[in-house]
Amino acid sequence: MMEKEVLKSLEFQLQEGLAWGMDRVSRGKESCEELLKDLRAEIGDCTRCVLCKGRTNIVFGVGNPKAQLMFVGEGPGADEDLKGEPFVGRAGQLLTKMIEAMGLKRSDVYIGNIVKCRPPNNRNPEPDEIAACMPFLKKQIEVINPEVLVCLGKFAAQTLLQTETPISKLRGEFQNYGDIKLMPTYHPAFLLRNPNMKKAVWEDLKMVMKVLGLRVGENHKS
Ligand code: SF4
């Protein structure tokens, strides 16, 4: 290739790169909201896996489309299925308290799940159900592009990290999900059964707060 052509090609690549970068940087809350709406429309009245048969509502996800902090759980339970919103039952109320203890509101963060329809009797989702639903969560994460992802419980952590390491070993240390920091911690439902583990979760959340530049201190009420 002639020197002139090489220069032209490099110039083109640079412009493309800058344009892409600008798009990522300048993508505002409205456009993220639109992209999430488009994604919800793409899911439609989904029948891509058998979980569609027992659901009342698809539980898409809720919160700030430009959240710096995103929580991912396993799947909707009975309350969530009825309301169409993640984490609204007893475990959800505890999650809300955890968010508030961090000095944030529920509306500041984004909350989603690995699968968007309730597995019967709250069983774990099957691999084919996860495979069918995960592309949607991945797109949500891509659009929101949070600084930190908090995986609530073994199932979310192991699925996003593609590992079988127990949550007791994963928690307390940041992992990477692409270029996003991922903190695995215990699920609020587990904390309802094991309140003595709340301290460990608070330690994990304090590490998250540090990354997000939130003040650790007076917010916490156990
Ligand atoms: S769990 Fe996901 S893939 Fe399965 S039916 Fe519901 S939305 Fe579709």
Residues whose N, C-alpha, C, O or C-beta is under 5 A from the ligand:
A	BS01	SF4	C46 T47 R48 C49 L51 C52 V115 K116 C117 E129 A132 C133
